[in-house]
Amino acid sequence: MDTQERTGSLAELRKRVTSCRRCPRLVAYHEQQQRLFPQHHCAPVPPWGASRPRLMVVGLAPGLHGAGRTGRGFVGDASGAFLFAALHRHGFATSPRAEEAQLVQTCITNIVKCLPPKNRPAAEEKAACASFLREELTAFSPGPRAKPKVLLCLGGDAFQALRGLIGFNSGQFAHGDSIQLAQNLTLFSSYHPSRLNVNTGRLTQRMFDQVLADIRATLG
């Protein structure tokens, strides 16, 4: 797939994501939040980032005052502030400030594209969104002669979704683990940079920096 074809197909995918109304509960929740926060995005959030990424960051779902407000994954809330500061330190973003940063050889997506109540999508909502992520993974997967690529799953939900779609055999999710999926495709796992995980010390800057340093070394 050449650059023009991939850019066109992803633009079409983003359009279909943004207009999706598959899940009645999530559609109703968006409408409710739009009344409370009329300036928010309050719609499905498509993937975004570099046109030919070598790193795909996969989270769970948009946050109310992050992607639910800005329409860009991990932009606008505390999770994004933590993530982008680290991405910038390792050369994956042009600025530590998510609101002004451009992603460098990196794209960001979520397994569920809609803002869920209490930040917890239902199993059937994850299943309904799986076809979008499957398309993203197909477009992202490197050919046999391509440069190495990396999938970074943020949290156990992302890990389980990728395992279901890719079909790799592995144990349970564990922070800092890596799995060789193909000759030039590696999956890394990290705790999600949620406010809870960061504030309780479950995920520290040093821990996350180590994961990104390992990713940088893998990409070469």
N, C-alpha and C positions, 0 to 999 in steps of 0.2 A: 504494500500500500504506500503510494507516494505521498508527499506532504500535502499537495492540493486535495487529493482524494480523502486523506485522513481528516484534514481541517473541515472539509465539506460535510463528511459523515458525522463528525462530532458536533458541528453546528446544528445539524438536523436532529441529533440526539438531544442536545440541550433544549431545543425548541419543544420536542416531545415531552421531555421531563417537566419543563415549566408549565405545560398545559395539562399535565396528567391529573385525572380526577378518579382514579381507580378505587381509592379507599374512602368510603363515606365518613368515617369517624374523623379522619385527618382533614378532609375537605371542610367539614363542619367546624373543626377546631381552627383552621385558618380563617374562616369567616368570622368566628368569634373574636380572634385576636386582631383582625383587621379593624373591627369596631372599636376595640380598646386602644390600638396603636395604629392609627390610620397612615402613618408615615412608614410603617414597616413593610418589608417585602411580602410576607404572609402568603407565600406560594411555594411550590416545590423548588428546591435549590439544585441547579445542575452542576456538574463538575466544572472546574475552571483551572486555568494554569497554562503552562507552555504547550505549544502545538505539537511538539515532539518530545514528550517527557521521558526521562530515564528513571525517575522516582515517582511512584504513585502513593500518596498518603490516603489511607482509608479510615474514616471515622464511623460513628454510629448514625447520627442524625443531626439536623440543624438545631441550634440552640435559640431560644426565644429572642434574646437581645444580641445574638451574634449573627449567624447566617439567616435566622428568621427575620432579622431587621435589614441586613445589608444585601442578602441574596448571594453571598459568597461564603463558601465553607470556611469556618474558623476565622472569619473576619468580624471583629466588633465586640468580642467578649474576652473574659479572662483566659479561657482556654486558648484562644487565638493569640493573645498577647504572649503567653508562654511559648506556644508553638513557633510563632514567627521570630521571636528573639533567637530561638535555637536554630531555626532554618537559616537565618541571616548569618549567624556565627559560623556556619558550615558551608556557606556559599550557595544555598538553595533559594534564597530570597534576596532582593536588592535592598531591603530595609528591614530593621527590626520591628517597625510599625506596620501591622497588618493592613491598616486602612490605606497606606500609600505604597506598599510593596508590590513588586512583580515577582512571580515565581520563576526560578531559573532551572530549566530542565526538570521541572516538577509540576505535578498536577495534584489537586485535592478533590476528594469526593467523599460521599457517605453511603453506607449500605441502604439507608432509608432517606429519601430525598425530601420528605415533608417533616415539619415540626410536629413532634408527637406530644400529647399531654403528659406532664410530669417527666418529660425526656425519655419515655419508655415506649417504643413502638411495640405493637402486638405481633405475635408470630405470623399471622396472616398478612400483616402489612409488610413485614420483611420479605415474605414470599412474593407478594405482589410487586415489589420493587426489584426483585432479583434479576429480572430480564434486562433492566437498565445497566446494572453493574456487570452483568455478563457481557454486554456489548462493549463496555469500557475496557474490560479485561482482554477481550478479543483484539481490540484496537491497540492496546498497550503491549501485548505479548510480543517479545522480540523474535525475529526470524533467526535461523540457525547461525548466520554470520553477523548478526547485529552486535553492537556493543552491549555489555551487561546492563541489566535493568533490575530495579528493586521495588517490591511491594512492601509498604510499611503499614501494618495494621495497628491501630490505636485502640486497644482494649479487646476483651474476649469476644464481644459480639462481632467485631470486624473479623477476628480470627476465624470464628465459626462460619461466618458467611463466606469467606474466601475458601475455606476448606470444602464447604458444600459445593461451591461453583467450580473449583479447580480439581477437587477430588484427591488431594494429597493425603497420605497416611502419616499421622503424627500423633503425639500425645496431647496433653492439655496445653492451653495457652500459658505462656510464661514470659515475663518481661526479659528482654535481652536475647531471647532465643532467635536463631535463624534456621531456615530450612531451604535447601537447594531444590528448587522446583524443576529446573532445567539447567542445561549447561551455562546459560547466560541469564537466568532469572532466579532471584533469591527473595524469599519472604522473611522480613524481620518483624518482631513483635515488641510492642511497648505498652506500658500502662497508658491509659487515656489521660491527656493533660487537663482533666477536669479540675475545677476549683477545689473539690473535695480531695482528690488525690494529691494535688500540690500542697494544699494547706495542711494536710495531715502528714506530709512527708513520705507518703507511699511512692510518689514520683518526685525526684529532685532534679534540679538543673544538671547536676553531675551525671545522674543516671541517664537522662535523656541525651545529653551530649555524647555519652559513650556509644549509645545506639547510632546516632547520626555520624559519629566518627567511623564506626564500623561500616556503615552504609557508604560513606565517602570512599573508604578503602576498597570496598567491593566494586564500586563503579569505576575506580581507577582515575 
